[in-house]
């Protein structure tokens, strides 16, 4: 492929991204390495990433899906991330079981396998994937080393309040747009929303594909499902990549910025810093592009895969946005006090500008919403019941419905809360708690109907062991340079260990190791001697292991 020359130069550690805190699955040879969320929508594509950790050749996969679900494809990228192999799954007659044959491939330890599924109309869905190995010349499924993931499935219709551009990689790709060339002669920020469950394809490009032509940016989904962002000066390409896959079927907010004064380029996904580049100051003077293409390159290049999925809310700013502005852009669709120099929308109220290429666009109702779901849900056991509290800073929510379930599938309304002016944390006491384990979720109600509910939280008076008794809150600030504060809360007396690890799996600091009484704690972390990069906080306690990602940006 045309992008192969650039991909070969990218660090190999991306194939071996450390997943800390997975001690309970360390014995398994097939592991879920990434899944975006615990809820999906019927009829929508879903991306599931698995990691093969076996020491013996993988002969195939056996995938069990719920009734009505479809396994559309299985892809395996090569170690250099230059291409991928698409495997056609075969469905067993009369069953919801699929088989994939990998016996003709070299699936080495650490290889990523990308499964694209389409959700069916089931209340709850479990997908189980078992490795197939060769034993004495015969194929054998290893159910004891299988990987599985469970989703709750929503069947709500698409909202008509927002619309996005849908792109089909097998048909004519998306339009091109004209933007002022002067936008790229100083600092700038490019921002868009995207959703896909297909790996490998051009997302948004200002490059013609000519190796001798300089360009400010190109965003792609690489064969491993991660976001790749490039810039070039006509002689060399410079690349960045996301830390986790983005081809998982969830809406992702993508930002790429150029700070002309610092000669630094940065990449963000969902408000979190992913990667950065220090570039020659002369880079900007070589950029001449004023033509932007969505879903493909400016030139027709049959050797390059186009993007398949949805995009919306394209913005170009003639400045570098702060982390706070980027977070606001992701939550609200705009950064207060900062207007874009160029923008494209596909909603009913704000159509795209007239300087786009004339063609029929596939604009569809979209699930993308800038309404924030309730978060930070907590359950506290008190005399006479359970106290549920949550945070919502969305002023558009008129009230909140609290729902309860005995099986985690069928929910019933048990309470309605109306927030007071300025109130962000709301609480409710359940004084009629059933015995055993129960599930709660919170659904905001707006003037035009219900919004996205919170993930379900599990609790119960009869099985309090299911409740975590120590909480890793994270580090502040994040990203940081070179000092940050790590905070955690202990609910019951116990031993707590807190350490920091790098991506190679080496511990770089031991911060806490001792018995702690109930309370909230914080510990500082100095990273003066460490290089820019991604690190993980690892907290071990009697209730398990928790991890949190930190970004050191010097």
URJOQUI-V289953 format. One record per helix or strand. SS is the DSSP state (H for helix, E for strand). FROM is the first residue (numbers start at 1). TO is the last residue. If there is no record, write none. Layout:
# URJOQUI-V289953
ss=SS from=FROM to=TO
ss=SS from=FROM to=TO
This chain:
# URJOQUI-V289953
ss=H from=4 to=7
ss=H from=12 to=16
ss=H from=23 to=25
ss=E from=30 to=34
ss=E from=39 to=41
ss=E from=45 to=52
ss=E from=60 to=64
ss=E from=70 to=77
ss=E from=84 to=87
ss=E from=90 to=91
ss=E from=97 to=101
ss=E from=112 to=118
ss=E from=124 to=135
ss=E from=138 to=154
ss=E from=163 to=167
ss=E from=176 to=178
ss=H from=181 to=184
ss=E from=188 to=195
ss=E from=201 to=205
ss=E from=215 to=221
ss=E from=226 to=232
ss=E from=237 to=245
ss=E from=252 to=259
ss=E from=264 to=269
ss=E from=272 to=278
ss=H from=283 to=286
ss=E from=291 to=294
ss=E from=306 to=306
ss=E from=309 to=317
ss=H from=323 to=332
ss=E from=335 to=335
ss=E from=338 to=338
ss=E from=342 to=344
ss=E from=363 to=365
ss=E from=375 to=382
ss=E from=385 to=391
ss=E from=399 to=405
ss=E from=412 to=417
ss=E from=425 to=430
ss=E from=438 to=446
ss=E from=449 to=453
ss=E from=457 to=459
ss=H from=464 to=466
ss=E from=470 to=476
ss=E from=480 to=480
ss=E from=483 to=490
ss=E from=494 to=502
ss=E from=507 to=516
ss=E from=519 to=526
ss=E from=533 to=541
ss=E from=544 to=552
